[in-house]
Amino acid sequence: MVELIEGQVAVCKLTQERTHGGRVGWCYRDGRDIAAELISAGPARDCPRFASGRYAAVEPAAARELPFPGSCKPR
C-alpha cells in the first residue's frame, strides 16, 4: 500500500454522504481503486452501507467473519 499512495496524488469522486464528519467517496491512484487494494490486502472491509457490495469479490473470506464497525452496518 505504501508504494501505491505515499507521496502520490489520489483522485477522489465524492458522494453526498458523510460518516463521522468525513465525506464518502471512491479514491484512485493511476486508475487503481485504493479501497479495493486495501480490502484485498486485508486491513479493510467492504462496507455494505456505502459500497453496496462493490468490493465483495476482493474481500478475503476470513475478513467476512469479522464484525462491522457501527457506521458500516447495512441500513
ABEGO torsion letter per residue (X at the ends): XAAAABGBBBBBBBBABBBGGBBBBBBBBGGBBAAAAAAAAGABBBBAAAAGGAAAAABBAAAAABBBBAAABBX
